[in-house]
Amino acid sequence: MLPFAFKKLIYYGYKKGMMRMFGCVFCQIAAREKPSTILYEDEQCIVFQDVNPKAPVHVLVVPRKHIPSLNENMPQDNALLGHLLAVAAHMAKEKGIEGTGYRIVINTNAEAGQTVFHLHLHVMGGRIMRWPPG
């Protein structure tokens, strides 16, 4: 778990352009420039294992289009956002958790826990999820 101060540093670093200088890790994974366990891909998105899983099943559904967070989505992204949810449901079925249940999470900005500023959906399951999260 990253300390809040570190998350805030990442967020403000992103806002000042540091992420552009170093590149987006999710864009690099989608371009196959960085290794990852890719489970699914199509022309709009890619799905891979989370490197720090919080549940027995924890995959990330990432659009190929770089959208920093849900706050920056545009009206033309509505179909893409729907596609990401459909792919998340497909992955839950592929992983065998559609019957027992799963959670889809989108963290938006530092205080919500977003550490990579490229919109992504966490699909988690395989254990009992408590409420409230976090």
Backbone as ProteinMPNN parsed JSONL, in Angstrom:
{"seq_chain_A": "MLPFAFKKLIYYGYKKGMMRMFGCVFCQIAAREKPSTILYEDEQCIVFQDVNPKAPVHVLVVPRKHIPSLNENMPQDNALLGHLLAVAAHMAKEKGIEGTGYRIVINTNAEAGQTVFHLHLHVMGGRIMRWPPG", "coords_chain_A": {"N_chain_A": [[0.842, -1.177, 0.0], [0.664, 2.108, -0.941], [1.825, 5.05, 0.681], [-0.26, 7.881, 1.464], [0.93, 10.41, 1.044], [2.855, 9.842, -0.883], [1.235, 9.033, -3.016], [-0.042, 11.444, -3.503], [2.132, 12.98, -4.331], [2.746, 11.66, -6.738], [0.393, 12.231, -8.147], [0.435, 15.106, -8.327], [2.839, 15.349, -9.636], [2.146, 14.201, -12.047], [0.245, 16.084, -12.919], [1.889, 18.249, -13.377], [3.291, 17.425, -15.564], [5.272, 15.443, -15.425], [4.781, 12.72, -15.822], [4.426, 12.57, -18.534], [6.994, 12.971, -19.382], [8.344, 10.657, -18.52], [6.787, 8.694, -19.584], [3.831, 6.713, -20.03], [3.084, 3.903, -18.184], [0.997, 2.08, -18.703], [0.36, 2.651, -21.354], [2.749, 1.839, -22.468], [2.69, -0.902, -21.893], [0.463, -1.64, -23.428], [1.509, -1.153, -25.944], [3.315, -3.14, -26.052], [5.849, -2.636, -25.127], [6.65, -2.896, -22.558], [6.848, -5.693, -20.382], [4.089, -7.858, -19.557], [1.443, -9.881, -18.185], [-0.671, -10.594, -20.445], [-4.079, -10.993, -20.9], [-6.239, -10.605, -22.533], [-7.049, -8.858, -25.515], [-8.12, -6.294, -27.733], [-9.016, -4.07, -30.429], [-9.652, -1.81, -28.999], [-8.999, -2.044, -26.28], [-6.962, -3.471, -23.627], [-6.238, -6.241, -21.502], [-4.779, -7.173, -18.487], [-2.928, -8.901, -15.875], [-2.983, -7.599, -12.565], [-0.161, -6.192, -10.996], [0.033, -6.028, -8.304], [-1.922, -7.691, -6.741], [-5.144, -7.559, -5.126], [-6.969, -9.429, -4.61], [-7.817, -12.912, -5.194], [-8.492, -13.094, -7.92], [-7.566, -10.551, -9.946], [-7.61, -8.317, -12.268], [-6.719, -5.88, -14.766], [-8.501, -3.703, -16.837], [-7.809, -1.884, -19.556], [-8.059, 0.989, -21.525], [-6.84, 1.442, -24.87], [-6.603, 3.986, -25.811], [-5.221, 6.883, -24.441], [-6.498, 8.105, -21.626], [-6.391, 10.166, -18.996], [-7.904, 10.059, -16.516], [-11.168, 9.222, -15.21], [-12.351, 11.672, -15.017], [-11.428, 13.09, -17.216], [-12.669, 12.068, -19.445], [-14.344, 12.248, -22.603], [-17.353, 13.201, -24.436], [-17.282, 11.643, -26.784], [-16.062, 9.371, -25.88], [-17.893, 7.711, -24.702], [-18.908, 5.284, -25.86], [-16.59, 3.748, -25.755], [-16.192, 3.569, -22.974], [-18.415, 2.019, -22.274], [-17.72, -0.305, -23.658], [-15.455, -1.082, -22.208], [-16.627, -1.849, -19.781], [-18.156, -4.034, -20.681], [-16.105, -5.762, -21.493], [-14.9, -6.159, -19.005], [-16.92, -7.645, -17.701], [-16.871, -9.887, -19.362], [-14.291, -10.836, -18.783], [-14.623, -11.521, -16.1], [-16.287, -13.707, -16.392], [-14.572, -15.374, -17.882], [-12.643, -15.852, -15.938], [-14.08, -17.279, -14.142], [-15.629, -16.168, -12.085], [-18.065, -15.023, -12.339], [-20.422, -16.078, -11.328], [-20.153, -16.224, -8.526], [-19.55, -13.658, -7.826], [-18.184, -10.368, -8.292], [-16.131, -7.412, -8.225], [-15.992, -4.225, -9.727], [-13.799, -1.604, -10.049], [-13.06, 1.823, -10.374], [-10.605, 3.952, -9.772], [-10.246, 7.374, -9.161], [-8.099, 9.891, -9.322], [-5.657, 10.956, -6.798], [-6.524, 10.834, -4.018], [-8.43, 8.885, -4.123], [-6.958, 6.693, -4.667], [-5.772, 6.327, -7.143], [-2.929, 5.548, -8.909], [-1.653, 5.205, -11.316], [-1.938, 7.26, -13.945], [-3.816, 6.745, -16.112], [-6.774, 5.919, -17.315], [-8.377, 3.073, -15.949], [-9.943, -0.084, -15.279], [-10.41, -2.002, -12.429], [-10.897, -5.388, -12.017], [-12.064, -7.497, -9.71], [-12.203, -10.461, -7.75], [-13.099, -13.695, -6.367], [-12.94, -13.881, -3.683], [-14.58, -12.962, -0.595], [-15.931, -9.788, -0.658], [-15.737, -6.867, 1.231], [-17.748, -4.171, 2.62], [-17.715, -0.847, 3.686], [-15.373, -0.332, 0.949], [-11.75, 0.006, 1.139]], "CA_chain_A": [[0.0, 0.0, 0.0], [1.451, 3.332, -1.024], [1.369, 6.099, 1.593], [-1.013, 8.942, 0.808], [1.828, 11.477, 0.604], [3.478, 9.396, -2.127], [0.192, 9.102, -4.043], [-0.252, 12.863, -3.811], [3.306, 13.381, -5.106], [2.549, 11.123, -8.086], [-0.688, 12.988, -8.779], [0.88, 16.447, -8.685], [3.857, 15.167, -10.667], [1.425, 14.009, -13.31], [-0.37, 17.347, -13.314], [2.944, 19.151, -13.86], [3.857, 16.896, -16.796], [6.366, 14.488, -15.242], [4.432, 11.429, -16.397], [4.659, 12.649, -19.973], [8.431, 12.86, -19.586], [8.768, 9.281, -18.302], [5.917, 7.806, -20.335], [2.764, 6.032, -19.291], [3.368, 2.468, -18.127], [-0.072, 1.328, -19.351], [0.553, 2.818, -22.802], [3.903, 1.008, -22.823], [2.234, -2.301, -21.884], [-0.407, -1.817, -24.6], [2.377, -1.154, -27.126], [4.23, -4.28, -25.873], [7.189, -2.137, -24.802], [6.919, -3.407, -21.207], [6.232, -7.022, -20.243], [2.933, -8.046, -18.69], [0.658, -11.072, -18.484], [-1.84, -10.117, -21.181], [-5.133, -11.999, -20.89], [-7.2, -10.306, -23.588], [-6.863, -7.564, -26.161], [-8.807, -6.008, -28.986], [-8.563, -2.788, -30.968], [-9.975, -0.713, -28.082], [-8.485, -2.189, -24.923], [-6.084, -4.582, -23.281], [-6.475, -6.723, -20.138], [-3.622, -7.882, -17.944], [-2.9, -9.138, -14.435], [-2.475, -6.527, -11.705], [1.108, -6.624, -10.403], [-0.135, -6.009, -6.852], [-3.33, -8.106, -6.614], [-5.853, -7.416, -3.849], [-7.916, -10.543, -4.551], [-7.318, -14.027, -6.006], [-8.614, -12.63, -9.301], [-7.426, -9.084, -9.996], [-7.108, -7.936, -13.587], [-6.953, -4.496, -15.16], [-9.025, -3.467, -18.177], [-7.204, -0.591, -19.868], [-8.267, 1.411, -22.911], [-5.614, 1.786, -25.604], [-6.578, 5.453, -25.844], [-4.772, 7.432, -23.163], [-7.404, 9.01, -20.923], [-5.755, 10.189, -17.673], [-8.811, 9.58, -15.473], [-12.57, 9.319, -15.599], [-12.665, 13.106, -15.122], [-11.027, 13.616, -18.514], [-13.339, 11.428, -20.576], [-15.083, 13.165, -23.464], [-18.577, 12.55, -24.921], [-16.963, 10.623, -27.796], [-15.538, 8.191, -25.191], [-18.983, 6.949, -24.079], [-18.938, 3.911, -26.388], [-15.4, 3.08, -25.229], [-16.44, 3.256, -21.564], [-19.321, 0.874, -22.277], [-16.952, -1.469, -24.101], [-14.603, -1.498, -21.095], [-17.475, -2.591, -18.838], [-18.493, -5.325, -21.293], [-14.896, -6.59, -21.421], [-14.747, -6.523, -17.595], [-17.855, -8.746, -17.45], [-16.338, -11.043, -20.094], [-13.143, -11.358, -18.036], [-15.146, -12.178, -14.904], [-16.749, -15.023, -16.839], [-13.37, -16.147, -18.231], [-11.949, -16.216, -14.702], [-14.947, -18.137, -13.347], [-16.158, -15.493, -10.89], [-19.327, -14.344, -12.648], [-21.498, -16.626, -10.504], [-19.948, -15.929, -7.104], [-19.542, -12.204, -7.677], [-16.936, -9.642, -8.524], [-16.216, -5.965, -8.057], [-15.299, -3.397, -10.708], [-13.424, -0.357, -9.391], [-12.32, 2.845, -11.106], [-10.081, 4.972, -8.87], [-10.064, 8.632, -9.883], [-7.188, 10.824, -8.648], [-4.811, 10.437, -5.724], [-7.215, 10.51, -2.776], [-9.185, 7.646, -4.347], [-6.013, 5.599, -4.817], [-5.229, 6.187, -8.498], [-1.477, 5.742, -8.936], [-1.278, 5.284, -12.724], [-2.908, 8.206, -14.487], [-4.372, 6.247, -17.364], [-8.017, 5.287, -16.895], [-8.393, 1.617, -15.967], [-10.918, -0.744, -14.419], [-9.957, -3.168, -11.673], [-11.899, -6.445, -11.895], [-11.577, -8.292, -8.588], [-13.119, -11.461, -7.224], [-12.474, -14.896, -5.826], [-13.005, -13.806, -2.222], [-15.682, -12.113, -0.122], [-15.598, -8.366, -0.655], [-16.371, -6.153, 2.333], [-18.185, -2.816, 2.339], [-17.188, -0.083, 2.546], [-13.993, -0.663, 0.574], [-10.699, 0.945, 1.542]], "C_chain_A": [[0.885, 1.237, 0.0], [0.925, 4.363, -0.026], [0.691, 7.226, 0.817], [-0.087, 10.039, 0.282], [2.505, 11.112, -0.715], [2.482, 9.462, -3.276], [-0.035, 10.548, -4.473], [0.916, 13.396, -4.647], [3.184, 12.896, -6.546], [1.503, 11.935, -8.827], [-0.205, 14.371, -9.213], [2.017, 16.403, -9.698], [3.226, 14.966, -12.022], [0.873, 15.334, -13.803], [0.671, 18.332, -13.857], [3.685, 18.597, -15.075], [4.959, 15.873, -16.634], [6.049, 13.133, -15.861], [4.657, 11.437, -17.907], [6.148, 12.456, -20.285], [8.888, 11.397, -19.482], [7.935, 8.279, -19.094], [4.93, 7.107, -19.436], [3.003, 4.526, -19.332], [2.263, 1.657, -18.812], [-0.008, 1.471, -20.871], [1.704, 1.934, -23.281], [3.533, -0.475, -22.829], [1.377, -2.563, -23.114], [0.396, -1.882, -25.892], [3.388, -2.301, -27.091], [5.678, -3.834, -25.656], [7.617, -2.572, -23.404], [6.219, -4.752, -21.073], [5.049, -7.003, -19.282], [2.244, -9.346, -19.094], [-0.65, -10.622, -19.127], [-2.842, -11.261, -21.317], [-6.117, -11.829, -22.037], [-6.78, -8.983, -24.227], [-7.717, -7.491, -27.407], [-8.355, -4.62, -29.43], [-8.8, -1.622, -30.007], [-9.335, -0.813, -26.702], [-7.581, -3.406, -24.791], [-6.373, -4.958, -21.829], [-5.243, -7.483, -19.692], [-3.74, -8.006, -16.433], [-2.402, -7.892, -13.713], [-1.19, -7.033, -11.051], [1.052, -6.65, -8.879], [-1.578, -6.41, -6.521], [-3.877, -7.969, -5.196], [-6.904, -8.511, -3.662], [-7.332, -11.687, -5.382], [-7.435, -13.768, -7.507], [-8.542, -11.118, -9.26], [-6.768, -8.736, -11.323], [-7.46, -6.483, -13.854], [-7.438, -4.454, -16.6], [-8.647, -2.036, -18.519], [-7.505, -0.202, -21.314], [-6.931, 1.7, -23.583], [-5.469, 3.305, -25.715], [-6.165, 5.966, -24.469], [-5.775, 8.471, -22.67], [-6.885, 9.035, -19.486], [-6.635, 9.687, -16.524], [-10.236, 9.704, -15.99], [-12.99, 10.783, -15.757], [-12.369, 13.667, -16.506], [-11.703, 12.926, -19.698], [-14.183, 12.463, -21.313], [-16.362, 12.453, -23.938], [-18.3, 11.459, -25.964], [-16.371, 9.355, -27.174], [-16.637, 7.308, -24.6], [-19.035, 5.506, -24.564], [-17.747, 3.109, -25.858], [-15.62, 2.679, -23.771], [-17.396, 2.066, -21.436], [-18.606, -0.406, -22.678], [-16.067, -1.984, -22.96], [-15.406, -2.293, -20.06], [-17.856, -3.958, -19.388], [-17.296, -6.272, -21.242], [-14.653, -7.035, -19.978], [-15.664, -7.695, -17.251], [-17.388, -10.02, -18.151], [-15.174, -11.664, -19.323], [-13.587, -12.046, -16.745], [-15.627, -13.581, -15.252], [-15.563, -15.921, -17.167], [-12.648, -16.66, -16.987], [-12.818, -17.044, -13.758], [-15.523, -17.494, -12.101], [-17.502, -14.812, -11.148], [-20.466, -14.829, -11.764], [-21.375, -16.264, -9.037], [-19.917, -14.436, -6.832], [-18.165, -11.61, -7.878], [-17.195, -8.152, -8.364], [-15.423, -5.298, -9.177], [-15.057, -2.049, -10.048], [-12.702, 0.543, -10.382], [-11.894, 3.887, -10.079], [-9.813, 6.231, -9.688], [-9.336, 9.635, -8.988], [-6.619, 10.244, -7.359], [-5.577, 10.031, -4.476], [-8.065, 9.255, -2.904], [-8.267, 6.453, -4.559], [-5.476, 5.408, -6.218], [-3.736, 6.496, -8.464], [-0.918, 5.761, -10.355], [-2.346, 6.136, -13.393], [-3.21, 7.909, -15.95], [-5.606, 5.479, -16.91], [-7.909, 3.764, -16.976], [-9.424, 1.098, -14.976], [-10.24, -1.919, -13.732], [-11.122, -4.149, -11.632], [-11.358, -7.411, -10.838], [-12.642, -9.273, -8.12], [-12.361, -12.658, -6.695], [-12.377, -14.887, -4.319], [-14.202, -12.939, -1.854], [-15.174, -10.684, -0.059], [-16.39, -7.683, 0.466], [-16.813, -4.761, 1.861], [-18.18, -2.043, 3.635], [-15.774, -0.498, 2.226], [-13.027, 0.377, 1.126], [-10.709, 1.161, 2.995]], "O_chain_A": [[1.758, 1.383, 0.856], [-0.287, 4.535, 0.103], [1.026, 7.491, -0.338], [-0.301, 10.545, -0.82], [2.707, 11.975, -1.569], [2.826, 9.891, -4.377], [-0.198, 10.837, -5.658], [0.705, 14.18, -5.572], [3.487, 13.642, -7.477], [1.692, 12.29, -9.99], [-0.419, 14.764, -10.36], [2.151, 17.305, -10.524], [3.704, 15.492, -13.027], [1.018, 15.671, -14.979], [0.352, 19.159, -14.71], [4.615, 19.235, -15.568], [5.542, 15.459, -17.636], [6.947, 12.463, -16.372], [5.037, 10.42, -18.486], [6.516, 11.866, -21.301], [9.724, 10.952, -20.268], [8.343, 7.129, -19.254], [5.161, 6.932, -18.239], [3.11, 3.944, -20.411], [2.558, 0.642, -19.443], [-0.29, 0.517, -21.595], [1.642, 1.354, -24.364], [4.01, -1.226, -23.679], [1.537, -3.59, -23.775], [0.014, -2.583, -26.829], [4.22, -2.425, -27.989], [6.614, -4.571, -25.966], [8.809, -2.61, -23.101], [5.118, -4.934, -21.592], [5.018, -6.232, -18.324], [2.437, -9.847, -20.202], [-1.617, -10.309, -18.432], [-2.505, -12.35, -21.783], [-6.756, -12.791, -22.464], [-6.227, -8.106, -23.563], [-7.998, -8.502, -28.05], [-7.415, -4.06, -28.866], [-8.21, -0.555, -30.18], [-9.146, 0.199, -26.026], [-7.457, -4.234, -25.694], [-6.714, -4.096, -21.019], [-4.723, -8.33, -20.418], [-4.536, -7.318, -15.795], [-1.5, -7.209, -14.197], [-1.135, -8.177, -10.6], [1.926, -7.229, -8.234], [-2.367, -5.577, -6.075], [-3.184, -8.224, -4.211], [-7.638, -8.514, -2.674], [-6.439, -11.454, -6.197], [-6.567, -14.179, -8.278], [-9.365, -10.471, -8.612], [-5.553, -8.842, -11.487], [-8.378, -5.929, -13.25], [-6.857, -5.092, -17.478], [-9.096, -1.09, -17.87], [-7.236, -0.978, -22.231], [-5.993, 2.155, -22.929], [-4.359, 3.838, -25.714], [-6.703, 5.529, -23.452], [-5.884, 9.566, -23.223], [-6.935, 8.006, -18.811], [-6.154, 8.965, -15.65], [-10.471, 10.229, -17.078], [-13.886, 11.092, -16.543], [-13.006, 14.633, -16.924], [-11.336, 13.181, -20.845], [-14.67, 13.426, -20.72], [-16.446, 11.228, -23.851], [-19.015, 10.459, -26.015], [-16.194, 8.359, -27.876], [-16.335, 6.252, -24.046], [-19.19, 4.592, -23.754], [-17.883, 1.926, -25.547], [-15.272, 1.566, -23.377], [-17.2, 1.203, -20.58], [-18.855, -1.468, -22.107], [-15.946, -3.195, -22.771], [-14.921, -3.291, -19.526], [-17.877, -4.939, -18.644], [-17.462, -7.462, -20.975], [-14.242, -8.172, -19.748], [-15.237, -8.638, -16.585], [-17.497, -11.111, -17.592], [-15.082, -12.887, -19.222], [-12.993, -13.045, -16.34], [-15.403, -14.528, -14.498], [-15.54, -17.089, -16.78], [-12.108, -17.767, -16.985], [-12.356, -17.466, -12.697], [-15.873, -18.195, -11.152], [-18.021, -14.107, -10.282], [-21.387, -14.065, -11.477], [-22.381, -16.022, -8.371], [-20.226, -13.999, -5.723], [-17.138, -12.255, -7.665], [-18.34, -7.7, -8.368], [-14.331, -5.74, -9.532], [-15.99, -1.421, -9.548], [-11.841, 0.089, -11.136], [-12.734, 4.628, -9.567], [-9.228, 6.167, -10.77], [-9.899, 10.154, -8.024], [-7.041, 9.186, -6.894], [-5.304, 8.967, -3.919], [-8.388, 8.624, -1.897], [-8.737, 5.318, -4.624], [-4.786, 4.421, -6.475], [-3.329, 7.579, -8.042], [0.176, 6.279, -10.578], [-3.522, 5.773, -13.403], [-2.914, 8.682, -16.861], [-5.486, 4.487, -16.19], [-7.405, 3.229, -17.964], [-9.736, 1.745, -13.977], [-9.577, -2.731, -14.377], [-12.229, -3.771, -11.248], [-10.33, -8.057, -11.041], [-13.83, -8.954, -8.096], [-11.135, -12.638, -6.589], [-11.789, -15.795, -3.731], [-14.77, -12.261, -2.71], [-14.123, -10.407, 0.519], [-17.59, -7.916, 0.612], [-16.329, -4.245, 0.854], [-18.631, -2.589, 4.642], [-15.044, -0.961, 3.102], [-13.423, 1.472, 1.524], [-9.891, 1.922, 3.512]]}, "name": "protein", "num_of_chains": 1, "seq": "MLPFAFKKLIYYGYKKGMMRMFGCVFCQIAAREKPSTILYEDEQCIVFQDVNPKAPVHVLVVPRKHIPSLNENMPQDNALLGHLLAVAAHMAKEKGIEGTGYRIVINTNAEAGQTVFHLHLHVMGGRIMRWPPG"}
